[in-house]
């Protein structure tokens, strides 16, 4: 923590968030898991899916539970996803054409489906498991997301744009970014002052020198993505700090679904219940409950009821209604937190059977959530604030 006072008062401090690109081994697994989920939902919206993915050199393994009327060509789903990510030649460390795809998917346990769905109306189905979920929102950006994680995601997205367009053909699929921002605490609200440090690591072809890589990353990535008002002569840049990054993806590190849960959410801000998202249908409240909590938090901030909000929800398996709902506004509201909780309870029905209907969670919308964050992108239904009655 840095106790320096800002110009308008309030302590300043540094906060860091990271992101990883589509070709990072863990993110690759997230995308494959959600591609499998979408493939089942496309044919059978009532599919029950919990699909994990493991990746290592030349190999993809699908494990988990699926109960569905759909008939899915899993080999094609996996290979097409790997191809889209960009691993299309062994020189990149992975090739969708030659990798081995192993499948160990079994039906969902009957005792789970019985206690969650059996004899219940759609609106009153139970939660698929116990757990706690958080939603967070901050008015520091139009998206109500922390600036640190937004910028980190956009750096990776920009590198993928440059690679796909052919403008920077030396950029290969694996990448990581990290952004440190200096903030001022404005009465509990977060005010970004400047970008303190930028870190970028990107897999590259061997035919480009380090100076050219760093020049390109600065001119075509950093300066394009980060608004000039946040950069100054004290900003620190670590662009490909390792000096080279030739071996990426599953060849460099084994990949596993669900290992980037902070990248997927708020970059370390707010809270996290520990449950991953990718490969899970709506009945798994790790996912649907977290989406609903974000919907609640963003709706509160966009309604002007507070400048910053953290919402926690908890569930028990087979129980339809949440066990608890908590709202924290960090001192940024003229109302107390009990009043905000009453507004939430009046405006939101957080039973899983209602969440799925209001947010349209039976649709095959998940593969594009699996990289660059599940929150902060307006095309997702939980990012559209609800008009609140209060």
Protein Blocks (a to p, Z undefined) as FASTA:
>chain_A
ZZbdcfkgpiddddddddddfklmklmmmmmmmmmmmmmmmmmmmbccdddddddehiac
dedddddfbdcdfklmmmmmmmmnopabfklopafklmccddddddddfklmmmmmgopa
fklcccfbecdddddddfkbmnlpafklmmmmmmmmmmmmmmmnomammbcfbdcddddd
ddddehhiacdfbdfbdcddddddfkbcfklmmmmmmmmmmmmmmcfklpcfkbccdehk
nopafbgcjllpccdehiammmmmnoopaiaehiafehpafklmklmmmmmmmmmmmmmm
mnopafbdcddddddehiabdfbdcddeehpafbdfklmmmmmmmmpccbfklmmmmnop
mbcfklmmmggijehpakbmklpccdddZZ
